[in-house]
Amino acid sequence: MWIDRQHRFDFNTSEVAFTHNGHKIVGTLATPRRPGPHGLVVFIHGDGPSNADSGGYYLPIWESFARAGYASLSWDKPGVGRSDGDWQSYSMSDRADLALTALDAVVGRPDIDSNRIGLWGVSQAGWVLPKIANRRPGIKFIIAVSTAINWSDQGRFNHRAELAHEGATEAEIAAAVAHEDAISSLLERNATYDEYLALVRDTAGTSGRRDPPMSEQRWRFAAINHRSDARADLAALPDVPVLLQIAGQDRNVDVAETEAVYRELLGERLQVRRYPDALHSMVRADLGLGGLRFWGTAILRPRAIYGDGFLADGEAFLEALQLLAE
């Protein structure tokens, strides 16, 4: 069937399992069908309980990288799918350590070229990618997609952008931002989850937010990571090429701030590609997320869900690196 053919991606896959902090982590290695050794792109998830292929979202990306001669490595987050543990107990530094352990699990394989290893990451991965590169000599490149700079600033931007998109008034937006700042203050003084719940209860109906309170697990995750800021790690980054891909309709991350910080700290090694028609996830804005048009396109034409040029630009970036290496 035609639909079946659309979901046959041009790469091979194998399972990769390793142990990190006493937990079994299971991942997927997607390799080009042609003989190796292949370069390797290590995938770093954004926020949330992602499995190795991010619910199928990564598959066309893996295929485009395979065309460029690169394998892709990703894994189920701890506590998701085949992996043990709890991803919400991880700091950004822990996430970098996990990625390094995953990398060690495949380096040395005859089908992987250890001299052509780089990183790909989206959103929250902006706080993880430079940590990995700073700890692992020999990382050759980074592809950063919709990455954030500062945890608190990103949360504040997201609140404002989402409420504005929903048609909230300036007063409602100001109340929501004030509520977010109050939560940040609790995190700064290491407040308990009960104190957080008391704040939510006391400000009910005045915050401009309709989201339910975060779970205790999520509160602990925020407590561990709320001081995250990418600047120091970006400033220390080795001299490797970086491709920054940013969405024109991103309501999660202030991509203008991200681009400005990256340009200031990375200089000429930075390449920037913009996708005016894309949301934070790089999905086309006209499709939205989760609606009938999105799912219809994902089923019938899965490679067409992304902003125009997104897949091609990542592939071209890797091909150019290969030409430089030859």
Secondary structure as GFF3:
##gff-version 3
##sequence-region A 1 326
A	DSSP	alpha_helix	2	6	.	.	.	ID=ss1
A	DSSP	beta_strand	12	20	.	.	.	ID=ss2
A	DSSP	beta_strand	23	31	.	.	.	ID=ss3
A	DSSP	beta_strand	38	44	.	.	.	ID=ss4
A	DSSP	three_ten_helix	54	56	.	.	.	ID=ss5
A	DSSP	alpha_helix	59	67	.	.	.	ID=ss6
A	DSSP	beta_strand	70	75	.	.	.	ID=ss7
A	DSSP	three_ten_helix	87	89	.	.	.	ID=ss8
A	DSSP	alpha_helix	92	106	.	.	.	ID=ss9
A	DSSP	beta_strand	112	122	.	.	.	ID=ss10
A	DSSP	three_ten_helix	123	127	.	.	.	ID=ss11
A	DSSP	alpha_helix	129	135	.	.	.	ID=ss12
A	DSSP	beta_strand	139	145	.	.	.	ID=ss13
A	DSSP	alpha_helix	151	165	.	.	.	ID=ss14
A	DSSP	alpha_helix	170	188	.	.	.	ID=ss15
A	DSSP	alpha_helix	193	202	.	.	.	ID=ss16
A	DSSP	alpha_helix	216	225	.	.	.	ID=ss17
A	DSSP	alpha_helix	231	235	.	.	.	ID=ss18
A	DSSP	beta_strand	242	247	.	.	.	ID=ss19
A	DSSP	alpha_helix	255	266	.	.	.	ID=ss20
A	DSSP	three_ten_helix	267	269	.	.	.	ID=ss21
A	DSSP	beta_strand	270	275	.	.	.	ID=ss22
A	DSSP	alpha_helix	292	300	.	.	.	ID=ss23
A	DSSP	three_ten_helix	302	304	.	.	.	ID=ss24
A	DSSP	alpha_helix	310	325	.	.	.	ID=ss25
###
